[in-house]
Amino acid sequence: MEKVLLDEDYAKVLYLPEFKIGKIIWKRKPNEEEYKIPFLKLLDFGKHTQIDNFLSDIRNQGVVSPKVRKWFETEALPTAIEECKLKRAATIFDGNIFKKYYLDMLIKASGKFKMPLKTFNSEDKAIEWFKKEMSKQEV
């Protein structure tokens, strides 16, 4: 059963314990402070609950500024991997060229940490990938 960690007009943050997924659903384009809050909520939650998988639905997020993207790359992502032991991440997006550029930057950043980040056009496909990757670890 999913646990709601945050529900604001700009984003909803959930934890899905069955697959240890921290999930952000963006409802609209956030300002700089709003962009950070969902990630900080998950990082704080990840200090006492294991989050192996991160899922972000950015279809309603809008274009993210280089400044907040840099914050994600240099602060949120390293903290998630090093302190919270995040293993993989997936993003649901609609193919928008500006979001594709943003995602390419994030994929490159996650590659520095040897953490896979994949893009999908549906949540079901992302969760299938998480399940497949988790089953590999159990072997």
C-alpha positions as CSV (number, residue, x, y, z in Angstrom):
1,M,0.0,0.0,0.0
2,E,1.5,3.3,-1.0
3,K,2.3,6.0,1.5
4,V,1.8,9.6,0.7
5,L,4.8,11.7,1.9
6,L,3.7,15.0,0.3
7,D,0.7,16.2,-1.7
8,E,0.9,19.8,-2.9
9,D,-0.5,21.6,-5.9
10,Y,2.8,21.2,-7.8
11,A,3.8,17.6,-6.9
12,K,2.8,14.5,-5.0
13,V,5.5,12.3,-3.4
14,L,4.7,8.6,-2.6
15,Y,6.5,5.6,-1.3
16,L,5.5,2.2,-2.7
17,P,6.9,-0.4,-0.3
18,E,6.3,-3.5,-2.4
19,F,9.1,-2.4,-4.8
20,K,10.8,0.1,-2.6
21,I,9.9,3.0,-4.9
22,G,10.1,6.6,-4.1
23,K,7.9,8.4,-6.6
24,I,7.3,12.0,-7.5
25,I,4.4,13.0,-9.7
26,W,4.8,16.5,-11.0
27,K,1.4,18.3,-11.3
28,R,2.7,21.6,-12.8
29,K,5.9,23.5,-13.4
30,P,7.5,24.1,-10.0
31,N,9.5,27.2,-9.0
32,E,13.0,26.7,-7.7
33,E,12.1,26.1,-4.1
34,E,9.1,23.8,-5.0
35,Y,11.4,21.7,-7.3
36,K,13.7,20.9,-4.3
37,I,11.0,20.1,-1.7
38,P,9.9,16.7,-3.1
39,F,13.5,15.5,-3.5
40,L,14.4,16.6,0.0
41,K,11.2,14.9,1.3
42,L,12.4,11.6,-0.3
43,L,16.0,12.0,0.9
44,D,14.8,12.5,4.4
45,F,12.4,9.5,4.2
46,G,15.3,7.4,2.7
47,K,17.4,8.0,5.9
48,H,15.1,5.5,7.7
49,T,13.4,3.5,5.0
50,Q,15.2,1.8,2.1
51,I,14.4,3.3,-1.3
52,D,16.0,1.2,-4.1
53,N,14.1,2.7,-7.0
54,F,13.2,6.3,-7.9
55,L,10.3,7.1,-10.3
56,S,9.6,10.6,-11.5
57,D,6.6,11.4,-13.7
58,I,7.6,14.7,-15.4
59,R,4.9,14.9,-18.0
60,N,3.3,18.0,-16.3
61,Q,6.6,19.4,-14.9
62,G,7.4,22.0,-17.6
63,V,10.9,23.0,-18.5
64,V,13.4,22.9,-15.6
65,S,16.0,25.7,-15.3
66,P,19.7,24.9,-15.5
67,K,20.1,26.1,-11.9
68,V,17.8,23.5,-10.4
69,R,19.0,20.8,-12.7
70,K,22.5,21.5,-11.5
71,W,21.3,21.3,-7.9
72,F,19.8,17.9,-8.7
73,E,23.0,16.7,-10.3
74,T,25.4,17.9,-7.6
75,E,23.4,17.6,-4.4
76,A,20.2,15.5,-4.6
77,L,21.5,12.7,-6.8
78,P,24.8,12.1,-5.0
79,T,23.0,12.1,-1.6
80,A,20.4,9.6,-2.9
81,I,23.1,7.2,-4.1
82,E,25.6,7.6,-1.4
83,E,23.5,8.0,1.7
84,C,20.2,6.4,0.8
85,K,21.7,3.7,-1.4
86,L,19.4,4.3,-4.4
87,K,20.1,1.7,-7.0
88,R,18.1,2.8,-10.1
89,A,15.8,5.5,-11.4
90,A,13.2,5.9,-14.1
91,T,11.4,8.8,-15.6
92,I,8.0,9.0,-17.3
93,F,7.9,11.7,-20.0
94,D,6.1,12.6,-23.1
95,G,8.9,13.1,-25.6
96,N,9.1,16.9,-25.4
97,I,12.4,18.0,-26.9
98,F,13.2,20.3,-23.9
99,K,12.5,17.5,-21.5
100,K,14.7,15.2,-23.6
101,Y,17.6,17.5,-23.2
102,Y,17.0,17.7,-19.4
103,L,16.8,13.9,-19.2
104,D,20.0,13.5,-21.3
105,M,21.8,15.7,-18.8
106,L,20.4,13.6,-15.9
107,I,21.3,10.3,-17.5
108,K,24.8,11.6,-18.0
109,A,25.0,12.7,-14.4
110,S,23.7,9.4,-13.1
111,G,26.2,7.6,-15.2
112,K,29.0,9.2,-13.2
113,F,27.7,7.2,-10.3
114,K,27.2,4.0,-12.3
115,M,23.4,4.2,-11.5
116,P,21.0,3.3,-14.3
117,L,18.4,5.9,-15.2
118,K,15.9,5.0,-17.9
119,T,13.0,6.8,-19.6
120,F,9.6,5.4,-20.2
121,N,6.3,6.6,-21.6
122,S,4.2,4.8,-18.9
123,E,4.5,3.9,-15.2
124,D,3.7,0.3,-15.9
125,K,6.8,-0.1,-18.1
126,A,9.0,1.6,-15.6
127,I,7.8,-0.7,-12.7
128,E,8.3,-3.7,-15.0
129,W,11.9,-2.6,-15.5
130,F,12.3,-2.1,-11.7
131,K,11.0,-5.6,-11.0
132,K,13.3,-7.2,-13.7
133,E,16.3,-5.4,-12.2
134,M,15.4,-6.3,-8.7
135,S,15.0,-10.0,-9.6
136,K,18.5,-10.0,-11.1
137,Q,19.9,-8.9,-7.7
138,E,18.1,-11.7,-5.9
139,V,19.9,-14.4,-8.0
